[in-house]
Amino acid sequence: MELLKKGDVKTTIIAGIIFGVIICIIFYVTLYKSRSNEILEKQKELQEKQIKLQEAQKIAQQLDKLQRENRKLEYEIRESAKRLPQEKEIPDLLRQITNLGNRAQIDFVSFKPQTVEAKGFYKEIPIRVNVRSSYHNLGLFLSELGQLERIVNTSDIQIQPLAGKKGESVSSSFLITTFTFAEGGGV
């Protein structure tokens, strides 16, 4: 113990403190600072990934919504397709119209197909029709035309009174327009 004298104790304490500070600095520079930089980088990466995750979740929510809308639109297209016959189904539709007329006691004078008009994804098929019937039966027939599953428009209705025919009080001319899908029309 004689080696440690009073002056040497102070020097030893100061040397110990200096040595401790140097160890702390080395620890800070080599381990802590590099690890804290690494931690900051990882935190930044985590934030970026969380932002990307939130964006992906928003997209997924929109995807679900868009898929529901797509299914709804596909259903509406299928339902509309039922109302827009194919070209080959027009004769059946005309028979259906004739049957409606017969049930309403309509006397068909003529069916005259007009010029077909392409309108984008569909075609208009107009038919000029001349009939004779009672006014009431004509109204019933036109009402039933509007109730068909297929889209059938009636326009340009002209009604003239008839004289002297039993059960037939009016002569009428009108345009029936039905529609079909146009081939390659964009649906």
C-alpha positions as CSV (number, residue, x, y, z in Angstrom):
1,M,0.0,0.0,0.0
2,E,2.9,2.1,0.1
3,L,2.8,2.3,-3.6
4,L,-0.3,4.3,-3.5
5,K,0.5,7.6,-1.9
6,K,-1.7,10.5,-1.5
7,G,-0.7,12.1,-4.8
8,D,-0.9,8.9,-6.7
9,V,-4.5,8.3,-5.5
10,K,-5.6,11.5,-7.1
11,T,-3.7,10.6,-10.3
12,T,-5.2,7.2,-10.2
13,I,-8.8,8.6,-9.8
14,I,-8.3,11.1,-12.6
15,A,-6.8,8.4,-14.8
16,G,-9.7,6.1,-14.0
17,I,-12.2,8.9,-14.8
18,I,-10.4,9.6,-18.1
19,F,-10.2,5.9,-18.9
20,G,-14.0,5.6,-18.1
21,V,-14.8,8.6,-20.3
22,I,-12.7,7.1,-23.1
23,I,-14.5,3.8,-22.7
24,C,-17.9,5.6,-22.8
25,I,-16.8,7.6,-25.9
26,I,-15.7,4.4,-27.6
27,F,-18.9,2.6,-26.6
28,Y,-20.9,5.6,-27.9
29,V,-19.1,5.8,-31.2
30,T,-18.8,2.1,-32.0
31,L,-21.9,0.6,-30.6
32,Y,-24.5,3.1,-29.5
33,K,-24.3,5.6,-32.3
34,S,-24.2,3.0,-35.1
35,R,-27.1,1.1,-33.4
36,S,-29.1,4.3,-32.9
37,N,-28.6,5.2,-36.6
38,E,-29.7,1.7,-37.5
39,I,-32.8,2.0,-35.2
40,L,-33.7,5.3,-36.8
41,E,-33.3,3.8,-40.3
42,K,-35.5,0.8,-39.3
43,Q,-38.1,3.2,-37.8
44,K,-38.1,5.1,-41.0
45,E,-38.5,1.9,-43.0
46,L,-41.3,0.8,-40.7
47,Q,-43.2,4.1,-41.2
48,E,-42.8,3.8,-45.0
49,K,-44.1,0.3,-44.9
50,Q,-47.0,1.3,-42.7
51,I,-47.9,4.1,-45.2
52,K,-47.7,1.5,-48.1
53,L,-49.9,-0.9,-46.0
54,Q,-52.5,1.8,-45.5
55,E,-52.4,2.7,-49.2
56,A,-52.8,-1.0,-50.1
57,Q,-55.7,-1.3,-47.6
58,K,-57.4,1.7,-49.2
59,I,-56.9,0.1,-52.6
60,A,-58.3,-3.2,-51.3
61,Q,-61.3,-1.5,-50.0
62,Q,-61.8,0.2,-53.3
63,L,-61.3,-3.1,-55.1
64,D,-64.1,-4.7,-53.1
65,K,-66.3,-1.7,-53.9
66,L,-65.4,-1.8,-57.6
67,Q,-65.9,-5.6,-57.7
68,R,-69.4,-5.1,-56.2
69,E,-70.1,-2.3,-58.7
70,N,-68.9,-4.5,-61.5
71,R,-71.1,-7.4,-60.5
72,K,-74.1,-5.0,-60.3
73,L,-73.3,-3.6,-63.8
74,E,-72.9,-7.1,-65.2
75,Y,-76.3,-8.0,-63.7
76,E,-77.8,-4.9,-65.2
77,I,-76.3,-5.7,-68.6
78,R,-77.8,-9.3,-68.4
79,E,-81.2,-7.8,-67.5
80,S,-80.9,-5.2,-70.3
81,A,-79.9,-8.0,-72.7
82,K,-83.2,-9.7,-72.0
83,R,-85.0,-6.5,-73.0
84,L,-82.8,-6.0,-76.1
85,P,-83.4,-9.1,-78.3
86,Q,-80.9,-10.5,-80.7
87,E,-81.6,-9.9,-84.4
88,K,-82.9,-13.5,-84.8
89,E,-85.5,-12.9,-82.0
90,I,-87.3,-10.1,-83.8
91,P,-89.8,-12.5,-85.6
92,D,-90.7,-13.9,-82.2
93,L,-91.2,-10.4,-80.8
94,L,-93.4,-9.5,-83.8
95,R,-95.5,-12.7,-83.2
96,Q,-95.8,-11.7,-79.5
97,I,-97.1,-8.2,-80.6
98,T,-99.5,-9.8,-83.1
99,N,-100.8,-12.1,-80.3
100,L,-101.3,-9.1,-78.0
101,G,-103.2,-7.4,-80.8
102,N,-105.4,-10.4,-81.4
103,R,-106.3,-10.7,-77.7
104,A,-107.2,-6.9,-77.8
105,Q,-109.3,-7.5,-80.9
106,I,-107.1,-5.4,-83.1
107,D,-107.4,-5.9,-86.9
108,F,-103.9,-5.5,-88.3
109,V,-104.0,-3.9,-91.8
110,S,-100.2,-3.8,-92.3
111,F,-96.8,-4.2,-90.8
112,K,-94.1,-2.2,-92.8
113,P,-90.5,-2.5,-91.6
114,Q,-88.6,0.9,-91.8
115,T,-84.9,1.6,-92.2
116,V,-82.9,0.1,-89.3
117,E,-80.7,2.7,-87.6
118,A,-77.4,1.8,-85.8
119,K,-77.0,3.8,-82.5
120,G,-73.7,2.7,-81.0
121,F,-74.1,-0.5,-79.2
122,Y,-77.7,-1.0,-80.3
123,K,-79.9,-0.8,-83.4
124,E,-83.3,0.7,-83.6
125,I,-85.8,-1.4,-85.6
126,P,-88.8,0.7,-86.5
127,I,-92.0,-0.8,-87.9
128,R,-94.9,1.2,-89.3
129,V,-98.2,-0.5,-88.2
130,N,-101.7,0.2,-89.5
131,V,-104.7,-1.2,-87.5
132,R,-108.5,-1.0,-87.1
133,S,-110.3,-1.4,-83.8
134,S,-112.4,0.2,-81.2
135,Y,-110.8,3.2,-79.5
136,H,-110.9,1.3,-76.1
137,N,-109.2,-1.8,-77.6
138,L,-106.5,0.3,-79.3
139,G,-105.7,1.9,-75.9
140,L,-105.6,-1.6,-74.3
141,F,-103.2,-2.9,-77.0
142,L,-100.9,0.1,-76.7
143,S,-100.8,-0.3,-72.9
144,E,-100.0,-4.0,-73.2
145,L,-97.2,-3.1,-75.6
146,G,-95.6,-1.0,-72.9
147,Q,-95.8,-3.9,-70.5
148,L,-93.7,-6.3,-72.6
149,E,-90.4,-7.6,-71.2
150,R,-88.7,-6.4,-74.3
151,I,-88.2,-2.7,-75.0
152,V,-90.9,-1.6,-77.4
153,N,-91.6,2.1,-78.0
154,T,-94.7,3.4,-79.7
155,S,-94.6,6.8,-81.4
156,D,-96.1,8.9,-84.1
157,I,-99.6,7.7,-83.3
158,Q,-102.3,8.9,-85.7
159,I,-106.0,8.0,-85.0
160,Q,-108.9,8.6,-87.5
161,P,-112.5,7.8,-86.9
162,L,-114.1,5.1,-89.1
163,A,-117.7,5.3,-90.2
164,G,-120.2,2.5,-90.2
165,K,-118.0,-0.6,-89.3
166,K,-119.4,-2.6,-86.4
167,G,-116.8,-3.0,-83.6
168,E,-114.2,-0.9,-85.5
169,S,-114.6,2.7,-84.6
170,V,-111.0,3.9,-85.4
171,S,-108.2,3.5,-87.9
172,S,-104.7,4.0,-86.5
173,S,-101.2,4.3,-87.8
174,F,-98.2,4.3,-85.5
175,L,-94.5,3.5,-85.3
176,I,-93.4,0.6,-83.2
177,T,-89.6,0.7,-82.5
178,T,-87.8,-2.1,-80.9
179,F,-84.1,-2.5,-80.3
180,T,-81.3,-5.1,-80.7
181,F,-77.7,-5.3,-79.7
182,A,-75.5,-4.2,-82.6
183,E,-72.8,-6.6,-83.4
184,G,-69.4,-5.3,-82.3
185,G,-71.2,-2.2,-80.8
186,G,-69.0,-1.9,-77.8
187,V,-70.8,-3.8,-75.0
